[in-house]
Amino acid sequence: MKSILAVLIGVIISTSSWSQVSGDLKKDNRQLVSDHSFVMEGTHMGKVVFDISVNAKGEVTSAKLVESESTLKSTPAKIKAKNYVLKFEFQPGTWFPKYHQGRVAITMVKPK
């Protein structure tokens, strides 16, 4: 039953992924093309928010923690989340700004 619930939550979150991305990335409708979820397993529970920059190739080139919007307190968990966000890939395109800005929220949950 717990695994079914986890899958259901994952499906709901993946279909509403744009609620986890904001800023110019969302405004310009730049799609996330990598198969990453906005929920990740970790040793702590909470939300962590990053201001990100995406280059013309769609690669995340920087991720800066937004401490005021994050609820996760563990520094190792924050580092794990940052490394995870740096692997995101967005739609490439030269019509987007050279360093496209946005904000990404990641929810960390403990494994069941």
C-alpha positions in Angstrom: 0.0 0.0 0.0 2.8 2.4 0.8 4.5 1.8 -2.5 1.3 2.4 -4.4 0.9 5.7 -2.5 4.5 6.7 -3.3 3.9 6.0 -7.0 0.7 8.0 -7.0 2.4 10.9 -5.4 5.2 10.8 -7.9 2.7 10.7 -10.8 0.8 13.7 -9.4 4.0 15.7 -8.9 5.4 14.9 -12.3 2.2 16.0 -14.0 2.3 19.3 -12.1 6.0 19.9 -12.5 5.6 23.5 -13.6 4.4 24.3 -10.1 7.9 23.5 -9.0 9.6 25.8 -11.5 9.1 29.6 -11.5 10.6 32.8 -12.9 11.7 33.4 -16.4 12.0 29.7 -17.2 8.2 29.3 -16.6 7.3 32.6 -18.1 9.1 31.7 -21.3 7.7 28.1 -21.2 11.1 26.5 -21.2 10.4 22.8 -20.7 12.3 20.4 -18.5 13.5 17.6 -20.8 15.5 15.4 -18.3 13.6 12.7 -16.5 14.0 14.2 -13.0 11.4 14.4 -10.3 10.9 17.3 -8.0 10.8 14.9 -5.1 13.9 13.1 -3.9 14.7 10.7 -1.2 17.1 11.7 1.6 17.8 11.5 5.2 15.7 14.5 6.1 12.3 15.9 5.2 11.7 19.4 3.9 11.7 21.7 1.0 14.7 23.3 -0.6 14.6 26.1 -3.1 17.3 27.2 -5.6 17.7 30.1 -8.0 19.1 28.5 -11.1 20.7 29.7 -14.3 20.3 27.7 -17.5 22.5 28.1 -20.6 21.5 27.9 -24.3 22.2 24.1 -24.3 19.7 23.7 -21.5 22.2 22.8 -18.8 21.9 24.2 -15.3 25.1 26.1 -14.8 24.5 27.4 -11.3 22.2 26.8 -8.4 22.1 29.2 -5.4 20.2 28.3 -2.3 17.2 30.5 -1.3 17.5 30.1 2.4 14.3 32.2 3.2 12.0 29.8 1.3 13.7 26.5 2.3 12.6 24.4 5.2 15.4 21.9 5.1 18.1 22.5 7.7 20.6 19.8 7.1 23.7 21.1 5.2 24.6 17.6 3.7 20.9 17.3 2.5 21.1 20.7 1.0 24.3 19.8 -0.9 22.7 16.6 -2.1 19.7 18.5 -3.4 22.0 21.1 -5.1 23.9 18.3 -6.9 20.6 16.8 -8.0 19.3 20.2 -9.4 22.6 20.7 -11.3 21.8 17.6 -13.3 18.5 19.0 -14.6 18.3 19.7 -18.4 15.9 22.1 -20.0 14.9 22.6 -23.6 17.9 23.9 -25.6 17.5 26.9 -27.8 19.4 30.0 -29.0 16.2 32.1 -28.8 16.4 31.9 -25.0 18.6 34.2 -23.0 22.3 33.2 -22.7 21.8 32.5 -19.0 18.1 32.0 -18.4 17.0 32.5 -14.8 14.5 30.6 -12.8 13.6 29.1 -9.4 13.3 25.4 -8.6 11.7 23.9 -5.5 12.7 20.3 -4.5 10.9 18.3 -1.8 13.0 15.8 0.1 11.3 12.9 1.8 12.6 10.0 3.9 12.4 6.6 2.2 9.6 4.4 3.5 
